[in-house]
Amino acid sequence: MDVVWKGIVGGLATALIVALSKRGNVLPGILPLFPTFGLIALLIIGAKGDMVAFRETCLAGIKTIPAYVAFLMACYWTIARVDFVTAVCVGILVWLTVAVVIFLGAGLFGLSR
């Protein structure tokens, strides 16, 4: 049952983005900043009752912020040259690259916690 209500939260966030996109372009761009998936992850980890695991999950989420910014920048720059699907795909590849570098770098330098 936990998975169902967490899926409902994600679905509601998606529905809200779709509804807001009919009224303009700014709000649908801002809404994803609400940490829907971060909230779901913290609820899952928090339910275990382990404060250390909860804090570790928070730090992992913090590390993804540069990758998210890189994703948005890649989409912004590539949309002038390609269609939106390709721009999003390029953004995903950039996000993945930055995320891998962040987490491999953190592991190499003992910053994984």
C-alpha positions as CSV (number, residue, x, y, z in Angstrom):
1,M,0.0,0.0,0.0
2,D,3.0,2.3,0.6
3,V,3.8,2.2,-3.1
4,V,0.3,3.2,-4.1
5,W,0.1,6.4,-2.1
6,K,3.6,7.4,-3.1
7,G,2.6,6.8,-6.7
8,I,-0.5,9.0,-6.1
9,V,1.8,11.9,-4.8
10,G,3.9,11.6,-8.0
11,G,0.8,11.5,-10.2
12,L,-0.7,14.6,-8.5
13,A,2.5,16.5,-9.0
14,T,2.4,15.6,-12.7
15,A,-1.2,16.5,-13.1
16,L,-0.5,19.9,-11.4
17,I,2.3,20.6,-13.9
18,V,0.0,19.8,-16.8
19,A,-2.8,22.0,-15.4
20,L,-0.4,24.9,-14.8
21,S,1.1,24.6,-18.3
22,K,-2.2,25.8,-19.7
23,R,-1.8,29.1,-17.8
24,G,1.8,29.9,-18.7
25,N,5.3,28.6,-18.8
26,V,6.8,29.9,-15.5
27,L,4.9,27.9,-12.9
28,P,5.4,24.5,-14.6
29,G,9.1,25.3,-14.6
30,I,9.1,26.2,-10.9
31,L,6.9,23.3,-9.6
32,P,9.5,20.6,-10.2
33,L,11.7,22.4,-7.6
34,F,9.3,21.0,-5.0
35,P,11.1,17.9,-4.1
36,T,8.4,15.3,-4.9
37,F,10.7,12.4,-5.4
38,G,13.0,13.6,-2.6
39,L,10.0,13.7,-0.3
40,I,9.0,10.1,-1.4
41,A,12.6,8.9,-0.8
42,L,12.8,10.5,2.6
43,L,9.4,9.0,3.6
44,I,10.6,5.6,2.6
45,I,13.9,5.9,4.4
46,G,12.4,7.7,7.4
47,A,9.9,4.9,7.9
48,K,12.8,2.7,8.7
49,G,13.5,4.8,11.8
50,D,17.2,5.1,11.1
51,M,18.4,8.8,11.6
52,V,21.8,8.1,10.0
53,A,20.2,6.6,6.9
54,F,17.8,9.6,6.7
55,R,20.7,12.1,6.9
56,E,22.7,10.1,4.3
57,T,19.7,10.3,2.0
58,C,19.5,14.1,2.5
59,L,23.2,14.5,1.6
60,A,22.8,12.3,-1.5
61,G,19.9,14.6,-2.6
62,I,22.0,17.7,-2.0
63,K,24.7,16.2,-4.3
64,T,22.3,16.0,-7.2
65,I,21.6,19.7,-7.4
66,P,24.6,20.5,-9.7
67,A,23.4,17.6,-12.0
68,Y,19.9,19.1,-12.1
69,V,21.2,22.5,-13.0
70,A,23.4,21.0,-15.7
71,F,20.3,19.2,-17.1
72,L,18.4,22.4,-17.3
73,M,21.3,24.3,-18.8
74,A,21.8,21.7,-21.5
75,C,18.1,21.7,-22.4
76,Y,18.1,25.5,-22.5
77,W,21.2,25.7,-24.8
78,T,20.2,22.8,-27.1
79,I,16.6,23.8,-27.8
80,A,17.8,26.5,-30.2
81,R,19.5,23.8,-32.4
82,V,17.3,20.7,-32.1
83,D,13.7,19.6,-31.4
84,F,12.6,19.4,-27.8
85,V,12.8,15.6,-27.5
86,T,16.4,15.7,-28.6
87,A,17.1,18.6,-26.2
88,V,15.6,16.7,-23.3
89,C,17.7,13.6,-24.3
90,V,20.8,15.7,-24.4
91,G,19.9,17.1,-21.0
92,I,19.4,13.6,-19.6
93,L,22.9,12.5,-20.9
94,V,24.4,15.6,-19.3
95,W,22.6,15.0,-16.0
96,L,23.8,11.3,-16.0
97,T,27.4,12.4,-16.8
98,V,27.4,15.0,-14.0
99,A,25.7,12.7,-11.5
100,V,28.3,9.9,-12.2
101,V,31.2,12.3,-11.8
102,I,29.7,13.7,-8.6
103,F,29.2,10.2,-7.0
104,L,32.4,8.7,-8.3
105,G,34.4,11.8,-7.2
106,A,32.8,11.7,-3.8
107,G,33.7,8.0,-3.4
108,L,37.3,8.6,-4.5
109,F,37.8,11.4,-2.1
110,G,36.0,9.7,0.8
111,L,33.1,12.1,0.8
112,S,30.4,9.5,0.4
113,R,28.9,10.4,3.8
